[in-house]
Amino acid sequence: MATLSCPTYNFPAVIKPSANEIANSALNVRNLKKAVRHVHRDGLVVISDVVPHAHLDHLNTRMVQDALKLQARGEDGPFNYNLGNMQQDAPPVAEFFNPSIFINPVATQVTSAVLGPRPKWTFYSADSAMPPIPGSSPQLQPVHSDADFSHPDHPFALVVNVPLVTMDPRNGSTEIWPGTHNNDISAQEGAHGDRASGRIRETFLAERTEICPPVQPTIKKGSILIRDLRLWHAGMPNYSQDVRIMLAMIHFAPWYRNSMRLEFAHDVRPLLEELDREGKLGLQAAVDWTESEALIDSYLDRGFGNSYNFDQEK
């Protein structure tokens, strides 16, 4: 632990693309170099102003409605660690599938530069910080890593987070521990499959705090976050009266043998296939295609937390 450095600059690093870069949906070589450097060194980079707000608003309206339905299930809901942090999927149909959100070309440009050409996209979901229930105490997740299994000691999976609204400490922006992506599972407790696996041991947290304390940043709407799957983090309480939703897509290295698959409605298929024909997809998308009606009836009942396995086949 003591060998891990701490950023001496503002964390997280935020790259602000130029108007030309935004118009071309691609970072220039200098900004791409910065993004790759920060992913390797810090475990996280933020790129601002790359997702149109109107696209986010359209999806947020529907997902807030869904989040409140899931919260009403109480102990039977898809919560991660506590009832204040809900996991939910976006509606997997074309009406709510905007490529600027789910397959943002700037995000894919960065993940390809780190992981190799055409990373494998096999997971998407969202983390929703729920408003406080009257009379309840604020709830936060334990500090944990999503890589709760024996994993490579170099980047193999990057999470592309897209907040649907501006995130800050008031509405539950995620607590992030800079530079902790270079740890192995010896810092963790709880086996994969446990509801609270991947928790970081208190002794490691105390030692790391002395070297480099965690940060709960403000991330502006329209930004994307790209973080190493191994990075320590924790969901924090939402003190506002509004649901705070942050999407999560995972890109795996093309050589990494993860066997998960996406499930989308047939009406999404032409969008992905057209992008692929135009050379703009940039991903291997492992998708099972299903009728829209069936998915609309079932997508809120999907797995959550440790029901997903981010490990690779042996």
C-alpha positions as CSV (number, residue, x, y, z in Angstrom):
1,M,0.0,0.0,0.0
2,A,2.7,2.5,0.9
3,T,4.2,2.2,-2.5
4,L,1.1,3.6,-4.2
5,S,1.3,7.3,-5.0
6,C,-1.3,10.0,-4.5
7,P,-2.1,12.6,-7.2
8,T,-0.6,15.9,-6.4
9,Y,-3.0,17.7,-8.8
10,N,-6.8,18.1,-8.6
11,F,-8.5,14.8,-8.6
12,P,-10.3,13.6,-10.6
13,A,-8.6,14.9,-13.7
14,V,-11.2,16.5,-16.1
15,I,-10.5,16.7,-19.8
16,K,-12.5,19.5,-21.5
17,P,-12.7,18.8,-25.3
18,S,-12.7,21.6,-27.7
19,A,-15.7,22.5,-29.9
20,N,-14.0,20.7,-32.8
21,E,-13.4,17.6,-30.7
22,I,-17.0,17.6,-29.6
23,A,-18.2,18.1,-33.2
24,N,-16.0,15.2,-34.4
25,S,-16.9,13.0,-31.4
26,A,-13.2,12.3,-30.9
27,L,-10.4,13.6,-28.7
28,N,-7.3,15.0,-30.3
29,V,-4.1,13.1,-29.8
30,R,-2.9,15.3,-26.9
31,N,-6.2,14.9,-24.9
32,L,-6.3,11.1,-25.7
33,K,-2.8,10.8,-24.3
34,K,-3.9,12.6,-21.1
35,A,-7.0,10.4,-20.8
36,V,-4.9,7.2,-21.1
37,R,-2.3,8.5,-18.6
38,H,-4.9,9.3,-16.0
39,V,-6.6,5.9,-16.4
40,H,-3.3,4.2,-15.8
41,R,-2.0,6.4,-13.0
42,D,-5.2,7.4,-11.1
43,G,-7.6,4.7,-12.2
44,L,-10.1,7.3,-13.4
45,V,-10.6,10.1,-15.8
46,V,-13.5,12.5,-16.5
47,I,-14.3,13.9,-19.9
48,S,-16.8,16.7,-19.9
49,D,-19.5,18.0,-22.4
50,V,-19.7,14.9,-24.6
51,V,-23.3,13.8,-24.0
52,P,-26.2,16.1,-25.1
53,H,-28.4,17.0,-22.1
54,A,-31.6,16.4,-24.0
55,H,-30.6,12.7,-24.5
56,L,-29.9,12.4,-20.8
57,D,-33.2,14.1,-19.8
58,H,-35.3,11.8,-21.9
59,L,-33.8,8.7,-20.3
60,N,-33.7,10.2,-16.8
61,T,-37.4,10.8,-16.8
62,R,-38.2,7.2,-17.4
63,M,-35.5,5.8,-15.1
64,V,-36.5,7.9,-12.2
65,Q,-40.0,6.5,-12.5
66,D,-38.5,3.0,-12.5
67,A,-36.3,3.7,-9.6
68,L,-39.2,4.7,-7.4
69,K,-41.0,1.5,-8.3
70,L,-38.0,-0.5,-7.3
71,Q,-37.6,1.4,-4.1
72,A,-41.2,0.5,-3.2
73,R,-40.2,-3.2,-3.1
74,G,-38.2,-2.5,0.0
75,E,-36.1,-5.5,1.1
76,D,-37.1,-7.3,-2.1
77,G,-35.7,-4.6,-4.3
78,P,-32.4,-4.7,-6.2
79,F,-30.3,-2.8,-3.7
80,N,-26.5,-3.0,-3.4
81,Y,-25.3,-3.1,0.3
82,N,-28.2,-0.9,1.5
83,L,-31.6,0.4,0.5
84,G,-30.3,3.8,-0.4
85,N,-28.3,2.4,-3.3
86,M,-30.4,0.8,-6.0
87,Q,-29.2,-1.1,-9.1
88,Q,-31.5,-0.8,-12.1
89,D,-31.3,-1.3,-15.9
90,A,-32.3,1.2,-18.4
91,P,-35.3,0.2,-20.7
92,P,-33.6,-2.0,-23.3
93,V,-35.6,-0.7,-26.2
94,A,-34.8,1.8,-29.1
95,E,-37.0,4.6,-27.6
96,F,-34.5,5.0,-24.8
97,F,-31.3,3.7,-26.4
98,N,-29.3,6.7,-27.6
99,P,-25.8,5.9,-28.8
100,S,-24.4,9.1,-27.3
101,I,-25.1,7.6,-23.9
102,F,-24.6,3.9,-24.3
103,I,-21.9,3.7,-26.9
104,N,-20.3,7.1,-26.7
105,P,-17.6,7.3,-29.3
106,V,-15.2,9.3,-27.0
107,A,-15.6,6.7,-24.3
108,T,-14.9,3.9,-26.7
109,Q,-11.9,5.9,-28.1
110,V,-10.4,5.9,-24.6
111,T,-11.2,2.4,-23.7
112,S,-9.8,1.1,-27.0
113,A,-6.6,3.0,-26.4
114,V,-6.2,1.4,-23.0
115,L,-7.5,-2.1,-23.5
116,G,-6.9,-2.7,-27.2
117,P,-9.1,-2.3,-30.4
118,R,-12.7,-3.2,-30.2
119,P,-13.2,-4.0,-26.5
120,K,-16.0,-6.4,-25.6
121,W,-19.2,-4.8,-24.2
122,T,-21.0,-7.3,-22.1
123,F,-22.6,-5.4,-19.3
124,Y,-24.7,-2.3,-18.7
125,S,-26.8,-1.2,-15.7
126,A,-27.1,1.8,-13.4
127,D,-26.5,2.9,-9.8
128,S,-29.3,5.0,-8.4
129,A,-28.8,6.9,-5.2
130,M,-32.2,7.2,-3.7
131,P,-33.6,10.2,-1.7
132,P,-33.8,9.7,2.1
133,I,-36.8,7.9,3.4
134,P,-38.4,10.1,6.2
135,G,-37.2,8.9,9.6
136,S,-34.4,6.8,8.2
137,S,-30.7,7.3,8.8
138,P,-28.3,8.2,5.8
139,Q,-26.9,5.0,4.3
140,L,-23.6,4.5,2.5
141,Q,-21.9,1.5,1.0
142,P,-18.7,0.0,2.4
143,V,-15.7,0.9,0.4
144,H,-15.3,-1.9,-2.1
145,S,-13.9,-3.0,-5.4
146,D,-16.0,-4.5,-8.2
147,A,-13.2,-6.8,-9.1
148,D,-13.9,-9.2,-6.2
149,F,-12.0,-12.1,-7.7
150,S,-8.4,-13.0,-8.6
151,H,-7.7,-10.7,-11.5
152,P,-4.9,-9.5,-13.8
153,D,-2.5,-6.9,-12.3
154,H,-3.0,-4.6,-15.4
155,P,-6.1,-3.0,-16.9
156,F,-8.6,-5.6,-18.2
157,A,-11.9,-3.9,-17.7
158,L,-13.0,-0.2,-17.7
159,V,-16.4,1.1,-16.5
160,V,-17.9,3.9,-18.5
161,N,-20.1,5.8,-16.1
162,V,-22.7,8.3,-17.5
163,P,-24.5,10.4,-14.9
164,L,-27.9,11.5,-16.0
165,V,-27.8,14.6,-13.8
166,T,-24.9,16.6,-12.2
167,M,-23.5,14.6,-9.3
168,D,-22.2,16.2,-6.1
169,P,-21.9,15.3,-2.4
170,R,-25.5,16.5,-1.8
171,N,-27.1,14.0,-4.2
172,G,-24.7,11.2,-3.5
173,S,-21.8,11.3,-5.9
174,T,-19.6,8.3,-5.6
175,E,-16.7,8.3,-3.2
176,I,-13.5,7.4,-5.1
177,W,-10.1,6.3,-3.8
178,P,-7.4,7.5,-6.2
179,G,-4.8,5.1,-7.3
180,T,-6.2,2.0,-5.6
181,H,-6.7,0.1,-8.8
182,N,-3.2,-1.4,-8.5
183,N,-4.2,-3.5,-5.5
184,D,-5.0,-7.3,-5.5
185,I,-7.8,-9.1,-3.6
186,S,-5.7,-9.4,-0.5
187,A,-7.1,-6.0,0.6
188,Q,-10.7,-7.4,0.3
189,E,-13.0,-9.5,2.5
190,G,-16.1,-11.3,1.4
191,A,-16.1,-13.9,-1.3
192,H,-17.7,-13.4,-4.7
193,G,-21.4,-14.3,-4.5
194,D,-21.8,-12.8,-1.1
195,R,-24.1,-9.8,-1.2
196,A,-21.4,-7.6,0.3
197,S,-18.2,-9.0,-1.3
198,G,-15.3,-7.0,-2.4
199,R,-15.2,-4.9,0.8
200,I,-11.9,-3.3,1.6
201,R,-10.5,-4.3,5.0
202,E,-10.4,-1.5,7.6
203,T,-6.6,-1.8,8.1
204,F,-6.1,-1.1,4.4
205,L,-8.5,1.8,4.5
206,A,-6.7,3.4,7.4
207,E,-3.3,3.0,5.8
208,R,-4.5,4.3,2.4
209,T,-6.2,7.3,4.1
210,E,-2.9,8.4,5.5
211,I,-1.3,8.3,2.0
212,C,-4.2,9.5,-0.1
213,P,-7.7,10.2,1.3
214,P,-10.8,9.5,-0.8
215,V,-12.6,12.2,-2.8
216,Q,-16.4,12.7,-3.4
217,P,-16.3,14.9,-6.5
218,T,-18.8,17.0,-8.4
219,I,-19.3,15.7,-11.9
220,K,-21.2,17.9,-14.3
221,K,-24.1,16.7,-16.4
222,G,-22.9,15.7,-19.9
223,S,-19.7,14.2,-18.7
224,I,-18.5,10.6,-18.8
225,L,-16.3,8.9,-16.2
226,I,-14.0,6.1,-17.2
227,R,-12.6,4.1,-14.3
228,D,-10.7,0.9,-13.8
229,L,-13.0,-1.9,-12.6
230,R,-10.5,-2.5,-9.7
231,L,-10.7,1.0,-8.3
232,W,-11.9,1.3,-4.7
233,H,-15.2,3.3,-4.3
234,A,-18.3,3.6,-2.3
235,G,-21.9,4.7,-2.9
236,M,-22.8,7.7,-0.7
237,P,-26.0,9.0,0.8
238,N,-28.3,11.2,-1.3
239,Y,-29.4,14.1,0.9
240,S,-31.5,15.7,-1.9
241,Q,-35.1,15.0,-2.8
242,D,-34.3,13.8,-6.3
243,V,-33.1,10.4,-7.5
244,R,-29.5,10.4,-8.8
245,I,-28.9,7.9,-11.6
246,M,-25.5,7.0,-13.0
247,L,-25.3,4.5,-15.9
248,A,-22.5,1.9,-16.0
249,M,-21.2,0.1,-19.1
250,I,-18.3,-2.2,-18.8
251,H,-15.8,-2.6,-21.6
252,F,-13.5,-5.7,-21.3
253,A,-10.2,-6.1,-23.1
254,P,-10.6,-8.1,-26.3
255,W,-8.4,-10.9,-24.9
256,Y,-10.4,-11.1,-21.6
257,R,-12.7,-14.1,-21.6
258,N,-15.8,-12.8,-19.9
259,S,-18.9,-14.7,-20.8
260,M,-21.7,-12.3,-19.9
261,R,-24.1,-11.1,-22.6
262,L,-26.3,-8.1,-23.1
263,E,-30.0,-8.3,-23.8
264,F,-31.7,-5.7,-26.0
265,A,-34.9,-5.5,-28.0
266,H,-34.9,-6.3,-31.7
267,D,-35.5,-2.6,-32.5
268,V,-32.0,-1.7,-31.1
269,R,-30.3,-4.1,-33.5
270,P,-30.5,-1.8,-36.6
271,L,-28.8,1.0,-34.7
272,L,-25.8,-1.1,-33.7
273,E,-25.5,-2.8,-37.1
274,E,-25.6,0.6,-38.9
275,L,-22.9,2.0,-36.7
276,D,-20.8,-1.2,-37.2
277,R,-21.2,-0.9,-41.0
278,E,-20.0,2.7,-40.8
279,G,-17.0,1.7,-38.7
280,K,-18.3,3.8,-35.8
281,L,-19.3,1.1,-33.2
282,G,-15.7,0.4,-32.1
283,L,-16.9,-2.5,-29.9
284,Q,-17.7,-6.2,-29.9
285,A,-21.2,-6.2,-28.5
286,A,-22.3,-9.5,-27.2
287,V,-26.1,-9.3,-27.5
288,D,-29.1,-11.6,-27.2
289,W,-32.0,-10.1,-29.1
290,T,-35.5,-10.3,-27.6
291,E,-39.0,-9.1,-28.4
292,S,-39.7,-5.6,-27.0
293,E,-42.9,-6.6,-25.2
294,A,-41.1,-9.4,-23.3
295,L,-38.3,-7.1,-22.2
296,I,-40.5,-4.2,-21.1
297,D,-42.3,-6.7,-18.8
298,S,-39.1,-8.1,-17.4
299,Y,-36.1,-5.7,-17.4
300,L,-36.8,-4.4,-13.9
301,D,-36.5,-8.0,-12.6
302,R,-32.9,-8.6,-13.8
303,G,-30.0,-9.6,-11.6
304,F,-28.0,-7.2,-9.6
305,G,-24.9,-7.0,-7.5
306,N,-23.0,-10.2,-7.3
307,S,-25.4,-12.1,-9.6
308,Y,-23.1,-10.7,-12.3
309,N,-19.7,-12.3,-12.8
310,F,-17.0,-10.1,-14.1
311,D,-14.4,-12.8,-13.9
312,Q,-13.2,-14.6,-17.0
313,E,-13.7,-18.3,-18.0
314,K,-10.9,-20.5,-16.8
